[in-house]
Amino acid sequence: MREGRSFSVIHLKGAFKFDFFPVSADAFAQSQLDRKRFIVSAIPGLESLEFAIASPEDTVLAKLVWFRKGGEVSDRQWHDILGILKVQSSRLDLDYVRAWAERLGVFDLLERALG
């Protein structure tokens, strides 16, 4: 596996897909690591598993970056962004999201999504 390439693992018995994204050394990636959350998930046939996931704020930011890099044409990424913003709404740290959106060059997309 080359640095920066994501990969997926599929648990066939439970039909679960896990996407893994190797961490880079940039400041945003380090911030994502610092803000990670742990969840416990029970997959049928296996013991409970605890694993780290990205915060909703960091997921929105990453998807905004992917959307921009992909030419702003991915309906899937855009709908994911809108869905996270809607479901998480008042629980999001919008100061954090806006600050990183500015640094990542996606502030205009964030404001469009929030509007």
N, C-alpha and C positions, 0 to 999 in steps of 0.2 A: 504494500500500500504506500502510495506517495503522500508526502505531507500536503495537507489541505484537502484531500479527497475524502468525501464521506462514504460510508458503506452501510449496508442494511443486513440485518440478520432476521430470519423468519423462523419463528417457533411453529413448526408444522402442526403439531398436535393441537395447539390452542389457536392456530391461525393468527398469531400476533406478529406484527412487523416492528422491529426496533431499528431506528436510524441513528447512526453514530457519526459524530462530527469531531474529528481531531482538533485539538486546541492549537491555535497559532500563538505567536509571541506578541501580537499587537495589543494595544491598551484596551480595546473593546473586548477582545477575547478574555483578557485577564479580569476585566470587570464582570463579564458573564460568569466566570469561574467563582469569583468572590460572592456573587449573588445567587448561586445555584440553590436549588431546593431539593430535599430528599423526600421521596414518596415510597410507600410500601404498596406493592401490587401483588395480588395473588393470581397466578396463572394456573388454570385447571391442570392438575396432574403434577404440579411442582409446589415446593414450599414457597412461602411468601418471599418476595424479592424486594430488597431496598436498593434504589438507584437514584442518581442525581438527574434532575431535569433543569432546563433553563427557566428562568422566571418569565412570566407573561410579557413583561416589559422588554426583556432581551429577545424574546421570540418575535415580537412585533418589529423591533429594530432590525434583526437579522433578515426577516422576510422583506422589509422595506429595501434593504440593501440588495437582496437577491432580485427583487422586482425591478429595481433600477438597473442592475447589471444585465438583466434579461431583456432590456429594451422596453420595460413597462407594458408588456403584453400578456403576462401570465394571469389569467382569470383566477386560477387556483390560489396563487400567492395573494392577490388582492382580496379575494373573498376570505382567506384565512386571516389576513390583517383586520379586516372589518369585523369578522366574527370574534376575534380575541378582544378587540376594543369594545364591542357590544357586551359580551359576556362578563368581562372583567371591569368594565366602566369605572365605577367609583373606587375600586380597589387598586387601580394603577397609580404608580408614582409618575405622574405626568411631567414633573420637573426633571426627573432623571431621563425620561424618554425624550423630552424636547432637547435637553442638553446634548445627549448622545446623537440625536437625529441631526442636530446642527453640525457636530464634529464629523459625522459620517456622510454628510452631504445629501441627506434625505428629508430635511426639515419640511420642504414644500410638499412632499408626498405624505408625511405625517399629518400636516395641517389639512390636506385634502381628505384624508381618511377620517380625521376627527370631525370635519365639517359635514 
